Amino acid sequence: MQNVVVSHLGDYSIRRCEREDIPSVIQINMDTLPEHYSDYFYYDILSEFPETFLVTELNGALVGYIMCRIEYGFSQLKRLSLARKGHIVSVAVEQAHRRKGIGTNLILISHSEMAKKSAAECYLEVRVSNHEAIALYERAGYRVTGQVDAYYRDGEGALVMAVKLEK
Ligand SMILES: CC(C)(COP(=O)(O)OP(=O)(O)OC[C@H]1O[C@@H](n2cnc3c(N)ncnc32)[C@H](O)[C@@H]1OP(=O)(O)O)[C@@H](O)C(=O)NCCC(=O)NCCS
């Protein structure tokens, strides 16, 4: 099957994830994050939300991914309103490829794909101690909209951050 390339960043290409990419995505997740999921979880999100499951590739190897869902529920930005929301479930870039704009590009491209699916905002959870990721999200326009104590299995709390999506 032909890969769907959505953008280029220098020698990196950003394209839609395919089923065959999932083992590499799981490996990146294992290398970079303490939160792991069942294999089924990745395949399930890919089949339901293929437009917002993106990978970054360099010379045939994957170095980053973003995996998102689109949900309907209470807005993170407008009190007591309902909204169609993008949710960044997981985003990661291998250490050797960081600070080159890959994380930002994955997020911004997923935003535009979410907006095409009529999502009005996007939100995510991030560890309170994950200063790199928080800085990235702030640069991408996110603001803190909530905090969940003991959100992670090891007891660490999460910040909930959200951004309005441009149509
Ligand atoms: C968070 C992560 C995805 C960022 O990926 P990236 O490709 O390095 O991001 P970018 O190159 O687009 O960086 C964008 C901005 O993020 C911030 N940032 C990234 N790395 C940073 C660091 N080490 N220290 C401080 N700020 C950092 C900066 O604001 C940076 O902009 P700048 O380079 O112009 O200063 C990456 O660090 C990562 O995979 N971390 C481990 C997994 C993780 O924590 N995922 C998020 C879970 S919620």
The ligand as an ORCA input file, in Angstrom:
! r2SCAN-3c Opt
* xyz 0 1
  C       8.015     16.136     24.186
  C       8.693     15.677     22.878
  C       7.659     14.882     22.054
  C       9.146     16.925     22.101
  O       9.618     16.496     20.832
  P      10.636     17.377     19.969
  O      10.626     16.806     18.602
  O      11.922     17.503     20.678
  O       9.891     18.786     20.017
  P      10.296     20.077     19.176
  O      11.636     19.924     18.552
  O       9.146     20.376     18.283
  O      10.408     21.134     20.359
  C       9.466     22.138     20.458
  C       9.617     22.921     21.738
  O       9.429     22.046     22.850
  C      10.204     22.541     23.929
  N      11.226     21.576     24.247
  C      11.531     20.428     23.551
  N      12.556     19.790     24.168
  C      12.894     20.542     25.247
  C      13.893     20.423     26.266
  N      14.760     19.387     26.287
  N      13.946     21.373     27.231
  C      13.084     22.423     27.219
  N      12.143     22.599     26.261
  C      12.046     21.675     25.304
  C      10.819     23.823     23.452
  O       9.894     24.846     23.679
  C      10.961     23.531     21.971
  O      11.117     24.642     21.208
  P      12.632     25.141     20.865
  O      13.421     23.929     20.395
  O      12.413     26.162     19.789
  O      13.142     25.704     22.152
  C       9.956     14.838     23.195
  O      10.770     15.527     24.121
  C       9.647     13.448     23.749
  O       9.423     12.493     22.996
  N       9.639     13.316     25.075
  C       9.397     11.998     25.694
  C       7.969     11.577     25.508
  C       6.997     12.584     26.112
  O       7.230     13.118     27.192
  N       5.863     12.818     25.409
  C       4.852     13.716     25.875
  C       3.929     12.988     26.785
  S       2.578     14.007     27.309
*
